[in-house]
Amino acid sequence: MSTESNVVVGYEGEPTGRDVLAFAREWAKAGGDQITVVTVYEGAAPPGIQRVDAEWVAYGREQADQLLNEARGLLDEKLHAKFVKVASSSAAHGLHDILEDTEQDTPLVVLGSRPTRGLRRTYPGSTAERLLHGSPVPVAVVPWGYTDSEVKPFTKVAVAFVDTADGHVALDHAARIARHLHASLEVISVVPDTRVVPSLGDVGRFGHDQRESYRASLDAALARLPEGLEATGRLIDGPVVDALADIRPDEADLMVIGSRGYGPVRRVLMGGVSARVVRHARIPVVVVPRG
């Protein structure tokens, strides 16, 4: 990741605005990145039943300016930030166009969560849901209520690891993120609670062998990480989604998780586990493109 890279923040105002800007602020401080705050408003449409008139477009542009002024007031003036308004048919479409244009220089796009009954949990809104199925860059979903407690500098990145091709892609992304943020990395493997037992043989032995297999894969993954990166491994018991979603803010500052193992390469495409984790996590979740 370049020190000239650009963190894109989708800003829709309060109540999620403080959360996304606080996360982006700590990322930029740690990595030396520029922050680009983007607000999308409804632009002119072709003639037809859904045509947007000039007055409505002007009103949307004015509201976008107000949102960006609000965002300026929430960011430290010392940070390198720019503020952009984009006319588009939808927030997801407008952000996607920007990401396509700046893909090589953008380490991630930061989005907020829907309200979750006062609990600090991730839960992507409609814009995040759409970007989580096709973004060319990693997507960070910040929990609702992220700023209700003290936001501290990033010191530890966690990554959900499984010994598959896409699991190794997620691990590689996480290693780059940890180095970029000057943070340590914890590689977490979850031994799934599948409740499947062999029809013959020792059930206890089956569980032991399964755990040892995961341990061996975890140790091998740690051994291939770049030198100089402070990294540890942790083996925990499933169910997988519950175990990952319950990682607490005092355990890690953010969690990296991979995309599903099929579909277009270099695109975020959530699988079953990543889709459920990103709806329930206690800490920010970064979903990375596959391949």
C-alpha positions as CSV (number, residue, x, y, z in Angstrom):
1,M,0.0,0.0,0.0
2,S,1.3,3.4,-0.9
3,T,1.6,6.2,1.6
4,E,-0.1,8.3,-1.1
5,S,-3.2,6.0,-1.0
6,N,-6.7,7.3,-0.7
7,V,-9.3,6.1,1.8
8,V,-12.8,6.7,0.4
9,V,-15.5,7.4,3.0
10,G,-19.2,7.2,2.1
11,Y,-20.8,10.0,4.1
12,E,-24.5,10.2,4.6
13,G,-24.5,12.4,7.7
14,E,-25.7,11.5,11.2
15,P,-26.3,9.1,12.9
16,T,-23.5,7.1,11.2
17,G,-21.3,10.0,10.1
18,R,-19.2,10.2,13.3
19,D,-18.6,6.4,13.2
20,V,-17.2,6.2,9.7
21,L,-15.1,9.4,10.0
22,A,-13.7,8.2,13.3
23,F,-12.6,4.9,11.8
24,A,-11.2,6.7,8.7
25,R,-9.3,9.2,10.9
26,E,-7.5,6.5,12.8
27,W,-6.7,4.6,9.6
28,A,-5.3,7.8,8.0
29,K,-3.2,8.6,11.1
30,A,-1.7,5.2,11.2
31,G,-1.1,4.7,7.5
32,G,-0.5,8.3,6.3
33,D,-3.4,8.2,3.8
34,Q,-5.5,10.9,2.3
35,I,-9.2,10.7,3.2
36,T,-11.8,11.4,0.5
37,V,-15.2,12.0,1.9
38,V,-17.9,11.4,-0.7
39,T,-21.5,12.3,-0.7
40,V,-23.8,11.2,-3.5
41,Y,-26.9,13.1,-4.6
42,E,-29.5,12.3,-7.2
43,G,-28.4,13.6,-10.6
44,A,-30.4,14.3,-13.8
45,A,-32.0,11.4,-15.4
46,P,-32.8,10.8,-19.1
47,P,-36.3,12.0,-20.3
48,G,-39.0,9.7,-19.2
49,I,-41.3,8.8,-16.3
50,Q,-38.5,9.0,-13.7
51,R,-36.9,12.2,-15.0
52,V,-35.4,14.4,-12.2
53,D,-36.0,18.1,-12.7
54,A,-33.4,20.8,-12.5
55,E,-34.8,22.2,-9.2
56,W,-34.6,18.8,-7.5
57,V,-31.0,18.3,-8.7
58,A,-30.0,21.7,-7.4
59,Y,-31.6,20.9,-4.1
60,G,-29.7,17.6,-3.9
61,R,-26.5,19.4,-4.7
62,E,-27.1,21.9,-1.9
63,Q,-27.8,19.2,0.6
64,A,-24.6,17.4,-0.4
65,D,-22.7,20.6,0.2
66,Q,-24.2,20.8,3.7
67,L,-23.3,17.2,4.5
68,L,-19.7,17.8,3.3
69,N,-19.4,20.9,5.5
70,E,-20.7,18.9,8.4
71,A,-18.0,16.3,7.7
72,R,-15.3,18.9,7.6
73,G,-16.2,19.9,11.1
74,L,-15.8,16.3,12.3
75,L,-12.3,15.8,10.9
76,D,-9.0,17.1,12.3
77,E,-7.8,19.9,10.1
78,K,-4.3,18.5,10.2
79,L,-5.4,15.4,8.3
80,H,-5.0,15.4,4.5
81,A,-8.7,15.3,3.4
82,K,-10.8,16.3,0.4
83,F,-14.5,16.4,0.1
84,V,-16.4,15.4,-3.1
85,K,-20.0,15.4,-4.1
86,V,-21.1,13.1,-6.9
87,A,-24.3,13.1,-8.9
88,S,-25.6,9.5,-9.6
89,S,-28.7,7.4,-9.7
90,S,-27.8,5.8,-6.3
91,A,-25.2,6.1,-3.5
92,A,-23.8,2.7,-4.3
93,H,-23.5,3.5,-8.0
94,G,-21.8,6.8,-7.4
95,L,-19.3,5.3,-4.9
96,H,-18.6,2.3,-7.2
97,D,-17.8,4.7,-10.1
98,I,-15.3,6.5,-7.9
99,L,-13.7,3.3,-6.7
100,E,-13.3,2.0,-10.3
101,D,-11.5,5.3,-11.2
102,T,-9.2,5.2,-8.2
103,E,-8.9,1.4,-7.6
104,Q,-5.1,1.3,-7.7
105,D,-4.7,4.1,-5.1
106,T,-7.6,3.1,-2.7
107,P,-6.9,0.6,0.1
108,L,-10.5,0.5,1.1
109,V,-13.9,2.2,1.2
110,V,-15.5,2.9,4.6
111,L,-19.2,2.6,5.2
112,G,-21.5,2.7,8.3
113,S,-24.1,0.4,9.7
114,R,-27.8,0.5,10.3
115,P,-29.1,1.2,13.8
116,T,-28.9,-2.0,15.9
117,R,-31.0,-1.4,18.9
118,G,-28.3,0.5,20.8
119,L,-25.8,-2.4,20.5
120,R,-22.3,-1.9,19.0
121,R,-22.6,-4.2,16.0
122,T,-22.0,-4.1,12.3
123,Y,-25.1,-4.2,10.1
124,P,-24.6,-2.9,6.5
125,G,-27.2,-0.6,5.1
126,S,-28.4,-0.8,1.5
127,T,-25.4,1.0,0.0
128,A,-22.9,-1.2,1.9
129,E,-24.9,-4.3,0.9
130,R,-24.6,-3.4,-2.8
131,L,-20.9,-2.6,-2.6
132,L,-20.3,-5.9,-0.7
133,H,-21.2,-7.7,-3.9
134,G,-18.9,-6.2,-6.4
135,S,-16.5,-3.6,-5.0
136,P,-13.0,-3.7,-6.6
137,V,-11.4,-2.7,-3.3
138,P,-11.8,-3.9,0.3
139,V,-15.0,-2.7,2.1
140,A,-14.9,-1.7,5.8
141,V,-18.2,-1.8,7.6
142,V,-18.0,0.2,10.9
143,P,-20.3,-0.9,13.8
144,W,-23.3,1.2,14.8
145,G,-22.3,3.1,18.0
146,Y,-18.5,2.9,17.2
147,T,-17.9,6.3,18.8
148,D,-20.0,5.6,21.9
149,S,-16.8,4.4,23.5
150,E,-13.3,5.8,23.2
151,V,-11.8,5.3,19.7
152,K,-8.1,4.4,20.1
153,P,-5.3,4.2,17.6
154,F,-5.1,0.9,15.7
155,T,-2.6,-1.6,17.3
156,K,-4.0,-5.0,16.3
157,V,-5.5,-6.4,13.2
158,A,-7.3,-9.7,13.3
159,V,-8.0,-12.0,10.3
160,A,-10.3,-14.9,10.0
161,F,-8.2,-17.7,8.4
162,V,-9.3,-20.9,6.8
163,D,-6.8,-23.1,4.8
164,T,-8.3,-22.5,1.3
165,A,-7.1,-20.4,-1.6
166,D,-9.3,-17.5,-0.7
167,G,-8.4,-17.9,2.9
168,H,-4.8,-17.3,2.0
169,V,-5.8,-14.3,-0.1
170,A,-7.5,-12.8,2.9
171,L,-4.4,-13.5,5.0
172,D,-2.2,-11.7,2.5
173,H,-4.5,-8.7,2.5
174,A,-4.5,-8.7,6.3
175,A,-0.7,-8.8,6.4
176,R,-0.5,-5.8,4.1
177,I,-3.1,-3.9,6.1
178,A,-1.3,-4.7,9.4
179,R,2.1,-3.5,8.0
180,H,0.4,-0.4,6.5
181,L,-1.1,0.5,9.8
182,H,2.1,-0.4,11.8
183,A,0.0,-2.8,13.8
184,S,0.3,-6.4,14.9
185,L,-1.6,-9.3,13.3
186,E,-3.6,-12.0,14.9
187,V,-4.5,-14.9,12.7
188,I,-7.7,-16.6,14.0
189,S,-8.9,-20.0,12.9
190,V,-12.2,-21.4,14.1
191,V,-12.6,-25.1,14.5
192,P,-16.2,-25.5,13.3
193,D,-18.9,-26.9,15.5
194,T,-20.3,-29.1,12.8
195,R,-21.7,-31.7,15.1
196,V,-20.6,-34.3,12.5
197,V,-19.2,-37.5,14.1
198,P,-17.8,-40.6,12.5
199,S,-20.0,-43.6,12.2
200,L,-17.1,-45.8,13.3
201,G,-14.2,-45.0,15.6
202,D,-13.6,-42.8,18.6
203,V,-15.6,-39.6,18.6
204,G,-13.1,-38.0,21.0
205,R,-10.2,-38.9,18.7
206,F,-12.1,-37.4,15.7
207,G,-12.4,-34.1,17.5
208,H,-8.8,-34.2,18.5
209,D,-7.6,-34.9,15.0
210,Q,-9.8,-32.2,13.5
211,R,-8.4,-29.6,16.0
212,E,-4.8,-30.7,15.3
213,S,-5.4,-30.4,11.6
214,Y,-6.5,-26.8,12.1
215,R,-3.6,-26.1,14.3
216,A,-1.1,-27.4,11.7
217,S,-2.7,-25.2,9.0
218,L,-2.6,-22.2,11.3
219,D,1.1,-22.8,12.2
220,A,1.9,-23.1,8.5
221,A,0.1,-19.9,7.7
222,L,2.0,-18.0,10.4
223,A,5.3,-19.4,9.0
224,R,4.7,-17.9,5.6
225,L,4.0,-14.3,6.8
226,P,6.5,-11.6,5.9
227,E,9.5,-11.2,8.2
228,G,9.3,-8.2,10.5
229,L,5.5,-8.5,11.0
230,E,4.5,-9.1,14.6
231,A,2.0,-12.0,14.3
232,T,0.3,-14.5,16.6
233,G,-2.2,-17.3,16.0
234,R,-5.3,-18.2,17.9
235,L,-7.4,-21.3,17.6
236,I,-11.0,-21.0,18.9
237,D,-14.0,-23.3,18.8
238,G,-17.1,-22.6,16.7
239,P,-19.8,-22.1,15.7
240,V,-17.8,-20.1,13.2
241,V,-20.0,-17.1,12.8
242,D,-20.7,-16.7,16.5
243,A,-17.0,-17.0,17.4
244,L,-15.9,-14.4,14.9
245,A,-18.7,-12.0,15.5
246,D,-18.1,-12.0,19.3
247,I,-14.4,-10.8,19.0
248,R,-14.4,-7.8,21.3
249,P,-12.9,-4.3,20.8
250,D,-10.3,-5.0,23.5
251,E,-9.1,-8.0,21.5
252,A,-8.7,-6.4,18.1
253,D,-9.3,-3.0,16.4
254,L,-10.6,-4.5,13.1
255,M,-11.1,-7.8,11.5
256,V,-10.3,-8.9,8.0
257,I,-12.4,-11.5,6.3
258,G,-12.4,-13.0,2.8
259,S,-14.9,-13.3,0.1
260,R,-16.6,-16.4,-1.2
261,G,-14.5,-18.8,-3.3
262,Y,-16.2,-18.2,-6.6
263,G,-17.3,-15.4,-8.8
264,P,-15.3,-12.6,-10.6
265,V,-11.7,-12.2,-9.3
266,R,-10.6,-9.0,-7.7
267,R,-14.2,-8.3,-6.6
268,V,-15.8,-8.4,-3.1
269,L,-18.4,-11.1,-3.1
270,M,-19.7,-12.2,0.3
271,G,-20.1,-15.8,1.1
272,G,-22.3,-17.4,3.7
273,V,-19.9,-16.9,6.6
274,S,-18.7,-13.4,5.6
275,A,-22.3,-12.2,5.0
276,R,-23.4,-13.3,8.5
277,V,-20.3,-12.0,10.3
278,V,-20.6,-8.6,8.7
279,R,-24.1,-8.4,10.1
280,H,-23.2,-9.1,13.7
281,A,-19.6,-8.2,14.5
282,R,-18.6,-6.1,17.5
283,I,-15.6,-4.5,15.7
284,P,-15.1,-3.0,12.2
285,V,-15.0,-5.7,9.5
286,V,-13.0,-5.3,6.3
287,V,-14.2,-7.7,3.5
288,V,-11.5,-8.1,0.9
289,P,-11.8,-9.0,-2.8
290,R,-11.2,-12.6,-3.9
291,G,-8.4,-13.7,-6.2
